[in-house]
């Protein structure tokens, strides 16, 4: 499956349009030029970080955008290796 990099500006645009009362997920994705499923992942990740649809656009901080734009299924800073040294 091919992946393309999505800029923080596109993530913010998806979330900003989704926050508007008259815009649904499909229209937010279409206008932002991302797939609907990708837009859903960004909205779900942002909601897990505390984004509330009734809270307005003031919630869209750099931390929230960065946290929702990360690769799906990965936690930031997590390592799959053990921290104990092997001898």
C-alpha positions in Angstrom: 0.0 0.0 0.0 1.4 3.4 -0.9 1.6 6.1 1.7 2.1 9.8 1.2 3.2 12.3 3.7 0.4 14.6 4.9 1.5 18.1 6.1 0.5 19.5 9.4 -1.5 22.1 7.5 -3.6 19.4 5.9 -4.2 17.8 9.3 -5.2 21.2 10.8 -7.5 21.8 7.9 -9.3 18.5 8.3 -9.8 19.1 12.0 -10.8 22.7 11.5 -13.4 21.8 8.9 -14.7 18.9 11.0 -15.2 21.2 14.0 -17.5 23.4 12.0 -21.2 22.5 12.6 -22.1 22.3 8.9 -19.2 20.2 7.8 -19.0 16.4 8.0 -16.0 14.1 7.8 -16.5 13.5 4.1 -16.6 17.1 3.1 -13.7 17.9 5.4 -11.6 15.2 3.8 -12.6 16.2 0.3 -11.7 19.8 0.7 -8.4 19.0 2.5 -7.5 16.5 -0.3 -7.1 13.5 2.0 -8.9 10.1 2.0 -11.9 9.9 4.2 -10.4 7.0 6.2 -7.2 9.1 6.8 -9.4 12.0 7.9 -11.2 9.7 10.3 -7.8 8.5 11.8 -6.8 12.2 12.4 -10.2 13.1 14.0 -10.1 9.9 16.2 -6.5 10.6 17.3 -7.3 14.3 18.1 -10.4 13.2 20.0 -8.3 10.8 22.1 -6.1 13.8 22.9 -9.1 15.8 24.1 -10.5 17.5 21.0 -14.2 18.2 21.5 -16.4 19.1 18.5 -18.3 21.7 20.5 -15.1 23.4 21.8 -14.3 25.5 18.8 -11.1 26.0 16.7 -9.2 27.5 19.7 -8.4 23.9 20.7 -6.2 23.3 17.6 -2.8 23.8 19.2 0.5 22.6 17.7 0.6 19.8 20.3 -2.8 18.5 19.3 -1.9 18.7 15.6 1.4 17.0 16.1 -0.2 14.3 18.2 -2.9 13.5 15.8 -0.6 13.5 12.7 1.7 10.7 13.9 1.7 7.3 12.3 -1.4 5.3 13.3 -0.9 2.6 15.9 2.4 4.0 17.2 3.0 5.8 20.4 5.6 8.5 20.4 8.9 7.6 21.9 8.1 4.0 22.4 10.8 1.5 21.7 10.4 -2.2 20.9 13.8 -3.0 22.4 14.4 -3.9 26.0 16.1 -1.2 28.1 18.3 -3.8 30.0 21.7 -4.5 28.5 22.5 -8.0 27.3 25.7 -9.7 28.3 
